[in-house]
Amino acid sequence: MKNLIPVDNLLSNNKVEYTVDEVTGINRSERVVSTQGGKMFKYGKLILATGSNPIIPPIPGMEKKNVFAINKDVHYLQDLIEKLEKLNDLCIVGCGFIGVEIAEECRRRRPDLNISIVEMLSHCLQLVYDEEFCINAEKVLKEQNINLLLDERVDALLGEESVEKVKLSSGKEMKADMVIMGIGAAANIKLAETAGLEIGPTKAIQVNRYMQTSDDDIFACGDCAEKVSFFDGKPCSLKLASIATMEPELQEQTYFQYGE
């Protein structure tokens, strides 16, 4: 939470007008954006930066208290942090980038916390690194007293109102008074779909090399936009801040190209 940047002054100091509201529709023929608060905004060019949402698996017991995902909501995450201070056994589902980073941050905040990560693959970070690197990463996690349960899957979350245990596919049950889902994120494409924009094979907004969507006057960037692999030129769903920060530069190139 200490890394949050207050954007109000940042925007106003740079003469950027902003409105805090939810966009509910895009009328492409009239070039109008409408919001939940009843406001309407005309546009010449429009950029969609709707981000992503955490993937929530259909595991029985997900409705119980103290079960969290990594929602990009300050109040939601503050509630997670406050409850984390009072608990003893944390289970993280997923050992990719998100799961590993959550585990390490929780270890820094709570050196005494019992932390376990459940991963259905044979290694942590297996989808992004080769086996040698994955094994080294697992060694670092174990040195931080983080328990790894690999080749395992969560079958159910057990307990009364709040989660108390996690049932694994192997039949084992482990104590957990908090569960954090860290299995990935999906592009937030609801607005783009409603507007009739093309969605790519990775279920993100399809864009060209200049970040243009299927509508020449609408662009997309960040987690909601489909990426292209540097290695094989095929669509991929990689969601990294380093990539997102470069994409507006491509949009700026397009504006110059068309003399906007």
N, C-alpha and C positions, 0 to 999 in steps of 0.2 A: 504494500500500500504506500510505502514511502517513495516509490518511484512514479506515482501518479503525477501527471503534469496538468495543472489547471489551464484549460484552453480558453476560458472566457476572455481574459486579458490578452492572451497571445493572439487571438483572432481580432479583437477590437483594436488593439494597438497596430495591427497591420491592415486596418480599414476593411476587414472582412465582416460582412453582415451574416448573422447566423440565427437560426430558429431551432429551439428544442421541441421537437414534435416527431410523430411517427408518420412516415410516408406510407400511404395506403394504396396509391395507384398512379400510373403513368399513362396519360393520354398522348400517344405518339403522334396522331394525326394533327392535334392542336398544340402539341409541344407544351403540355401542362402537367405539373406534378401536384397531386392533391394530398392533404395530410389528414390525420385523424381529428385534429382540432378544427377542421373546416377551412383551412387556408389553401390557397392555390398559387403556384409559382410558375411563371412562364420561363422557358429555357430556349437557348439557341443550341447549346451543347450541354449534355448531361453526363455526369460521371457517377456510376454506381460503385460504392465502396461499403457494401452491406456485410462484409466479413463472413464469419462462419459460426456454426453452432456445435456444441459438443455432441458426439454420438452417444445416445443412450440405449444400451442393449435391452431387449425384453426379458430381463431376469426377474423371476418371482421375488417380491419383497422390495422392489425399487422404490415403492411409495413410503417406506418407513423413514422415520426421522434419522438424522445424522448420515444420510446418504447424499453425496454431493457429486456434481460434475464441475468442470471449470468454465462456468458461465462468465462472460465479460460484463459483470454487473458488480459495482462497488459494494452495495449493501449486501448482496448475496455472498460475496467473498469475505466481507467483514464478519458476517455471521459464521462462516466456516472457520475463520481464524480464531474467533472468540471461543467457539466450541472445542476447537483443537487443544486449547490451553487446559481444558478440564478432563480430557480423556486419556486413556492408557494404551489402547490397542488400535492402530490404524492399518487398514487394508487398502492398498491401491490396486486397481484393476487395470492392467496394461503396463508393459515395460518398454514403451517406445520413448520418444523425446519427452512427451508430456509426463508420463509416469515417472521417469528417472528424475526430471527436474523437480516434480512435486516432492518426491521422496527426499531429495537432498535439501530442499528448502525446509521441509518439515523437520528434518534432522537438525538443521542449524537452529531452528526455533525451539525445538524440544529434544535436547540431547538424551533425555531419559525415556522417550516415547518408544514403544514397541512397534516397529514399522515392518510390514510385509508387502511384497509386490507379487501379484498373481499374473502369470503370463502363459498364454496357451501355446506359444512357440517354444522352441528348444533353447533359445538364447534371448537375452534382452537386446534391444536395438537391431534385431535380426533383419528387419525389412530395409535398413539403410546402410548397414556396414557388413564387412565380411566377418567370418567366424573368429579370426584372430583378434580383431578389434573388440568384438562382442565379449569375448572371454576376458579381455583386459578390463573392460567396463564393469563386468560382473565382479571382478576381483576388487575394484575400487568401491563398489557398492557394499560388498561384504565387509570390507575394512571399516566402513561407516556403521557397521552393525545393522545393516538392512537385510532382512530375510527375503530370499528369492525363491519363489515356488514356480519353477519352469515346467513346461509340458502339463500345465494344469489349467482348468477352466472353472469359472464360478457358475454353479448351477442354481443357487438360491441364496437369498439373504434372510437370515432367521432372526426371530425376536418378536416381542410384543409390539408396542408402539414404535420403539426405536430399535435399530439393528443391534444385535448382540453377538451373532455368529455368522460366519460365511461357510456355506456348504460347497465343497469342491467336487469336480467330476470324478475324482478318485474315491469319493465317499468320505473323505476326511472332513472334519469340521474344525474351524479355527476361530478363536475369540476375535471380535472386532466391534468396538463401540463407535467406530466411524469408518465409512467406506467412501473412497473418492474414485470416480470413474475417470480414467485417463487413457481411453482406447482410441482417441482421435477426434477429428472434427470434420463436419460436412459443410460445404459451401452453402451460404444462405442465399438461395436462388428464388425464394417465393415471389418477391417483387418482380424480378426479371421474367419469371414464368408467366405471371399474370399479365405482364405487358406484351407477351408473345415473342420474347427474344429467344434466339437459339441457345439451347443448352448442349454442352459438349458431352463426349462419351464418359468423362469422369464426373458427370453430374455437377459441373460448375458452368458459369456463363461463358459461352464460346466467344473468344476474341481473336483478332488477327495480330500481326506483329506490332501494330501501333495501338493495341488495346481497344480497338473498335469492336463493338458487338455487331450483330446482324443488322442493326440500325446504324447507319453511318454517323448519326448525330448523338449516339449514346455510347459511352465508353464504360469500361469496368476495370477495377484494379483491386489488388489485395486478395484475401482468401476467397472471395466470391468468384474470382476470375480464373479460368482454366490456364494452366501453365504448359509450357512445351519443354520437354527434356533436352538438355544441352547435348546429351550423348547420342540419342537416336532420333531426335526431332519429333517424337510422338507426344500426344497429350499426356500430362501427368497431373497428379493432385497435390503436389508438394506445397505446403503452406508455411512459409518462413517470412519473418519481418524483413530480412535482408533483401529478399526478392521484391516484396511489396513496395519498399521505399524507392526502388529503381523504376518501377512501372510508370509513375507520373511523368518521368522524364521522356518516356516513349510517347505519352500522350501530347506532351509539349512539342515534340518533333512533328507530330501530325498536324497540330494547329499551324505551325510554320509552313508545313507542306501545302496546306490548303489556303494559306493566307488569311487565317482567321485573326 
